Amino acid sequence: MSLPSNEPPLPELVHNLSDLTKAQCMELALAALIASGIKPDGHPNLSIQKTAINYEVPHSTLNDQWNGTLTHKEGHTHELLLTTAQEEVLINWIKVMGHHGIPMTTMMVTDHVCHQYC
């Protein structure tokens, strides 16, 4: 018979992390930290280092995410010219043009974007 662990149980672990993207692993790691509860000093009950190892994510990135640091993408959203929805529409337009045998050049895409969104 083993003694009960002092650490809270992890949320249900995914058996094969290699099937997940890095972002999905990071989300699971953050969920595990949140599910573990928070100590009075604001740190999670689980070790960030051990959680990073368990979910195969960088310790420093997990620590930054826990502390609310924006990702590179989130920090630069104000610099984007198109929204995600606009990018999807542009990608679909490029694909349609390609299916019609019209290869897109950078200049053609730039002109299209300027006429549509500028």
N, C-alpha and C positions, 0 to 999 in steps of 0.2 A: 504494500500500500504506500502510495507516494503522498507527500504533504502538498496541500493546495498551494499554488503559486500566488505570490503577492501581486503579480501583474494581472490587470483585467484581461479577459479573453479577447482575442482578435475577432473582428467580424469575419464572416465566412470567407475563407481564403479561396482564391481562384487556384485551381490545381496546376494550370499551365500558363504562366505569365508570358511565355513567348508568343502566345496567340493574341496578345493585347498590344496596343500601341503604347508608346512611352507616356503619352498624355493620359491614357486610361489607367496605366499603372500608377501614375502620380495621383489621379483622382481617388483610386482605391487606397493608396497610402494615406492621403489626407482624411479620407472617410474613417480609416482605422484610428488615426490620431484623435479625431473628433469623438468617435464612439468610445474611446478609452476614458473620456472625461478630462477635466482640467484641474490641476492642482491649484492651491490658493495663490501661488506665485505666477500663475498664468501659463505655465508649461503643461504639455499633455502628460497624462499618466504613463503613457508608453514612451519609451526612449525613441527620439527622432532617428538616432543612428541605427538602432535595431530595426525600426520600421522601414527605413530606407534600404537596408540590406534585404529584409523580407520581401519587399516589393520591387527590388532591383531598380531603384531610382537613385540619383545622386543625393547624398546627404545634404549638401549645401543648397540645392534647389528645393528639396522638401522643407528644409528649415526656412528658406526665404518665403515659400508659399505659406507656411504656417504663420509667419510673421506678417503676412499681408503684402509682401512685395509684389508689384505687378510683373507679369511676364514681359519679355521683350515685345511681343506682339501687342499686348494690352497697353503697354507704355507708349506705343507709337501709333495708336489708332487715329489720333488727331491729324497725322500726316498722310493718311490714305486719301486717294482721290475718289475711289469708288467704295460703295458699301458692299457687303458680301453678296447681297441680292443682285446688285448691278454687275458685279464680277461674274456671277453665274449666268446672267443674261448675255454678257459679252462672250463668255466661253461658248455658250450654245450657238451664238451667231457665228463665231469663228468655225465651229464644227460644221454648221449648215453650209457655210461658204465652201469649206473644204470638200464636203460631200458633193457639191455642185462643180467641183474641179477648179475652184478659184482659190489658189494658195494666198494666204494672208502675209503681207509684209508688215514690219513694225510701223511704217508710215500709214498704211491703210487702217490698221487698228487704232493708231493714235488719232487719225482724222475722224474715224467713226465715233470714238469716245468723246472727242471735242464737240462733234455735231449733236450727240445725244445728251451729254451731261454738262457741258460748259455754258 
